[in-house]
Amino acid sequence: MTILSVLDQSPILAGKTPADAINDTLALARHVDALGYHRYWLAEHHSSGGLAGASPEILIGQVAAHTSHLRVGSGGVMLGHYSALKVAENFRMLETLYPGRIDLGVGRAPGSDQITDQALSVGPGSLGPQHYPQQVRDMIAWLHDAMPDDHPFAKVRAMPAGPGAPEVWLLGSSDQSAAVAAYFGAPFSFAHFIMGEGGSDAMEFYRQNFQPSDINPEPQGSVGIFVICAETDEEAEELMIVRDLSSVLQRTGRGGPVPTIEEARAYEYSPQEEQLRLYNRQRFIWGAPDRVKEKIEVLADAYKVDEFVVLTICPTFEARCRSYTLLADAFGLESR
């Protein structure tokens, strides 16, 4: 059985504001909650002209308050910017408010450009990426009140204390992230929508090297994918030309609001940009429902996973909602 979840980057559409993007996030969460999706993850991006979701730890509470059935979490918190204790406290608070519904997904990437990364890391206590495994270890220990007695912060507690804890996921697009997840015995979600190559190998490496933990005795994996589903292949292709342009602009340092279809039609790609456009398409899925379902099932066989975290960005909010509806229907999700 295929499990479908949602990744939301709170995209800013052409002619709209960041506040509109956040309101769209809340509306989309209500929509997919009713459709039967399993999780709703909020992304973290900073100083972006096209993505409004800079604080998943704040937005999670709002999404959880506006929905009833979804697990809600981060996809993810960029742990290198923050104190492991503060992240644990934020998510213990969310777990206290919405027990049994909170996920804490963390990643190593900065979620920003280099200058913004520096601005986020100002101060003598900022840590480099080499400290990421230690931060993960400390964060998990604080979440479960299991800090070793010989740790310098053994007497520090992450509040509010309580019997439950958020479900921790480690996110990544490389075998390095897979290795960290395997070492700590944590679930692992591979970002296929970022890196379409080597993903199945990274997931297999994770499974083969998984060290059982008290919380997770067995490996658990999911895959993040970009999907556009429309009534017909032709309609999906029309929406995909917007994704083509967005991806090229973003990867060449010119990111901004999601273009309109008219802007995408009029854009003239240079030879280098055309190569990049075609390369980007290798990790995207689009088409009519049957075609999309078939492609996802191929990925399920390759990755040997049951859960997909679906990112969908369209030039209109209506098309985005329709894509999630058609995908839910294709996989027979039970509406609620």
N, C-alpha and C positions, 0 to 999 in steps of 0.2 A: 504494500500500500504506500503510495506516494504522499508525503506530508508537504504541504505548501505553507510557507511563511513569507513575510514581507520585509524588505529593507527600504527605508525611506530616507533619502538625502535632503528632503525639503527643497526641491528645485524651484528656482525663481523663473517664472515664465515671462516671455517678452511682453512688455507693457504692464507688468504686475510688480508688486513690491515684495520685499522680504516678509512683511507682515502677512501678505496674501499667501505666501508659501507656507507659513506656519499654520494659518487657518486651513489650508488645503491638507496639511498633515493630519489635523484633527478630524477633518471630514473623511479623508481616505481611511483612517483607522476605524471609524464607525462603519464605513462601507464594508471593509474586508472582515471585520468582526462578525457582521451579519452573514457574510458569505461562507464562513467556516474556516478561515485561515488560522494557523496555529500560533505563530509568533508575529510580533511587530517590533522590528529593531530600528532605532534611530541612529543615524550616522553623525560623525563629528568632523566638520570642516571649518577652517578659520580664514578670515579675511578673503572670502570668496565672493565674487560678483554674481555667481550663479547658483550657489547652494546656501541656504539660510540656516541650516542646522548646526550651530556652533556649540550648543550645550545639551547633549542628550540627557544628562543627569537631571536637568530641569524639565525637559519636554516629556520624558518618560512618565512622570507623575500626572501630567495633563492627559496624555494618551490613555493611561490606565483609568483615569477618572471618567473619561468619555466612552469607555468600552466595558464589556462585562466578561468576555470569555478569553480574549487574547492573552498570552504571555507577552509582556512588554519589556524591552531591554535596549541595550546599547549595541550598536553594530559599527564601530565600537568606541569605547573610551580610549583615547591615545595616551596610554599609561605613562609614557616618558615625560609628559608635561607636568605630571602631578605627583603629590605625595601618595604613596600606596595606602597610608592610613586614611587620608581624606577621601579617597575613592571608596574604600571599605565603609567609611561612615556614611557617605552619600547613599550607597546602595543598601546598607543596613536600614537606613531610614525609609527608603522606598519599600523594602521588604516588610517593614513594620506597618506601613500604610496599606500595602496591597499584598498580603501574605500569600505565598505560593504562586505569584504571577510575574515575578521579576527575574530577568536575565541580566547578567553583567558580562558583556562581550568586550574584550580588550585587545588592542593591537599595538604594534611597534611603530607604525608609520607616523610621521608628524601631522598628517592631515592638513598640510599648509605648505607655503613656499618657505625658503630658507630664512628670510628676514622675519616672517611671522613666527617661525619656529623659535628664533632667537628671542623675540619679544615675549613669547609664552614661557620661556625658560630663564628669564632674567633672575639673577640672585645667586648667592654663593652655594645654595643647596641643590642647584639643578644637576641632573644626572645625564650622562651620555647613554647611547643605546646599549652599550656593553653591560649596563646595570639592569636591563629589562628582566632577565630571569630572576634576579634577586627581588625586584619589585613585585613580580608575579607571586613568588613564594611568600613574601610578607603580606601581600594583599589577601591571598587565600587564607593564611593563618589568622589574620585579623577578622576576616568574615566569619570564621568558625571558632573564634576564641581558642586557638590552638598554637599560639606562639611558643616556641621552645623555651625552656627555662634558661638556657644559656644565651638567649638573644638579648642584645643591649636594651631592647624595648619590651622585654617580656612582661612588664607590669602594666603596659599601656593596653587599654581596652577600646575597641571600636564600638561606639554607642549609636543607637540604642541597642542594648543587648536583648536577646530573645532566642527562642528555640529554632526558628527558621533562618535560612540564608538564601540569597539569590543564587541561581544556577550560573556558574562561571563557564564561559566559553572563551577560548583563545582563537583569535582570527588571524589570517595571514594569506599570503600569496607566494610562499616559498617553502622549501623543505626545512629552513631554519625555524620558521614558526611552527611547523609540524613537529620538529624535534622538541621544542619547548613544551608544547601541549602533551606530547607523549611522555616526557620526563615527569611532569607534574600530574599525570593521570587525569587530564581535563578534556572535555569535549573540544573538537577542532572544527572550525568552519573555513573552508578554502574559498578565496575570492576569485572564482573563475572569471567574473566580469572584469577584473583587473588584469589577470594573467591567465590566459587560456592554455598556455603551454606548460606541461609538466605537472599539472594539477593532480591527475590520477596517480602519478608516481609519488607525489608528496603525501597524498592520502594513504597510500599503501605503506609508505615509510612510517607514517603515524601509527597505523594499526600494528605493524610488525614490531615497533619499538615501544608500544604503550606499556607503561608501568601502572598496574592497578592501584587505585587509591581507596581510602575508606569511603569517599563520596562517590567515586565512579569506578566500579570494579571492571567494567568493560569499556572498550573504545566507543566513542559516539561521534559521528561526523555528519556534516552538512556541507552544501555547496551554494555559494552566492552566485546568482546568474542574472544577466540582463535579458529581459523578455519584453517584446511587444506583440500582443495578440489582437487581431482584428477579425472582422467578419470574413474577409477574403485575403488572399496573399497580396493582391494588388493594393488594398487599403493599408495593410501592414507595411508594404514597401514604401508607400507614400509617407507614413509616419517615420520610417527608418531613415529617410534622407535627412531628417532633422537631427536624429542621433548621430548620423555620419558627421554632419557639420559641427555639432557640439563636441564630439570626441576629438576631431582634428584641431579645433580651436583650443580646447583644453590642453591637449598634449603639445601644443606649440606655444603655450604661455599666453593665450588670448581668451581665456575662459570668461564667460559672462552669462546673462540670462539665456534660457532655452530659446533658440530661434523659432521664428514662424516657418510654416511650410513654404511661404512665398520667398522668404529670405534664403532658405535652403535650396530652393529651385534656382534662384538667381546666382548663387555663389559659383565662381569659377575656380576650380582646384588647380594648383600648380602640379607639375608631374610628381614632385616629391609628396605633396599633400594627397594626391590620388593614391599613391602607393600606401601611405599611412591609412587612408580611408579603407582600402581593401584589407589591409592587415588587421585593423580594428574589428572589422566585420566577422573575423574568424571566431571571436569569443562572444558574439551576440546571437540571440535566438529571436526570430520574428516570423510571422505568417498567420494563416488561418488556424483555428484551434487544433484540428487534427495534425497539422504539420508541426505546430509548436509542441504538442504532446509527444509526438514521435521523437523529436530532437531531445527533449528532456529525458525521455526513457533511454535514449542512447547514452546520455551522460550518466544516468543512474547506473547503467551497466558498467561504464568505464570507471566511475568513482566508487562503485559498490556502496552507495548511500541511498537512504529513503527520503531525506529531507532536502528541500531546495528553498533558499531564501531569495525571493524574487524582487529585483529592482526594476521598476518600469518608469520611464520618463517619456512623456509625450508633449507635443506642443500645446495641448489643451488639457485641462483637468478632466473633462468629460471623456476624452479618449483614454486617459490613464485609468479611470474607474472602469470603463468598458473592457479594457484589456484584462484587468484582474477578474472581472465577472466572467468573461469568456474562458479564462484559464481555469477558474474554479469549476465551471460547468464541464469543461473537457475532462477534468480529473474526478468528477463526481463528488465534490466536497458537499457535505451536509450543511445547508443553511441553518442559521440560528435566529 
